[in-house]
Amino acid sequence: MEQKKQYILKAVLGVFCMFLIATLLVWSLWNWLIPEIFGLKRLNFAEAGGLLFLSKLLLGGFNKEHYWESKFVNQQKDSYHLTSEQKSALKDRIKNRWCSVEREEKKQDIQV
């Protein structure tokens, strides 16, 4: 039980430190770029933390699972493995689609 409490304490402390580092980065970049480019006011450290939290809340969410991974990679894993019949059908479709254009151009060049 004591190890679990230490693990939770370390995890909370780690998240807090990462938030402080990210806030420092946002604060530095904002005060370096935004006032000169857009003429907006400089932020203090607390405002930068609030801006970071708000942007994460609105744009990224706080779920553990990554959106793109769940949306595309996990759902598409089985579609990467084609049977030999599917591969040959795909090759034929590509060949008919792209190679027929070359044949028509060659015929037109010969006739002219």
N, C-alpha and C positions, 0 to 999 in steps of 0.2 A: 504494500500500500504506500509505503514511504517513497519507493522508486517512482510510482505513478504520479505522486504529488510533485516530485522533483522534475519529472518529464514535463508535466503540465506547466510548471513554473518556468522551465527553460524555454518551452514553446512560446509562452506568452511574452517572455522577455525578448526572445528572438524576433517575434512579430513586431513588437514595439520598437526594437532597434532598427529593423528594416523600414518601418514607417518613418522613423526619424531621419534615416539616411535618404529615403526617397523625398521627404519633405525638404531636406537641405538641398537636394539636387533641383527640385522644382523651384524653390525659392531663389537659388543662385541663377538658374537659367532665366527665370522670369525677370529678375531685376537687371540682368545683363542685356537681354534682348528686347523685351516688350516695351519698356519706356522709350527706347530709341526708335524702334520700328513703328509703333502705333501711337506713341505719345500718352500711354496710360500710366497711372501712378505705380510706384514701387510697392511691393508687398512686404509685410513683416512676416516673421516665421510662422506665427499662428494662422495668418491668412493663407499662407502657402499650404499649410497642413490641411486646412479646411477645403481649399481648392482641390488638393490631391484626393481627399476623401470624397468630395462631391463628384469629381470626375470618375473615380473608381465605382462609385455607387450608380451613377447614371450610365456609364459606358461599359464597364466591365463586370459589375456584379461581384458577389463574394462567394460564388460556388467553387468547389474544388475541381470539378471537371471542366476542361477547356471546351469552349463552344465548338470550335472548328473541328477538334478531334472527335467529339461525339457526333457531330453533324455529318462529316464526310469520311474520315478514316475508318472508324469502327463499322459504319454501315457499308462501306465499299470494299472491305477486306476480301470477301469471298468473290467479288467480281474480277479480281486480278488474276485468278487462276482459271484459264480457259482450257477446255478439252481440245483434243486434236481436231475434232469436227468443227468446233467453234472457231479455232484458229484458221483453218482452211477456208471457212465461210467468210471470215473477216478479210483474209487475203484476197479472195475473189471479189468481194465488194470493193475493196480499195483498188484492185487492178482494173475492174470495170469502170470505176468512177474516174480514175486519173489517167489510165493508159489509153482509153478510148479517145481522149482529146488529142493525144499525139498522133494517133492513127488518122484521124480526120484531117489534121493539119498537113500531114504528109501527103494525103490524097489530093488535097487542094493545091499543094505546091507542084505536084506532078501534072495535074490537069492544066495549070496556067502556063 
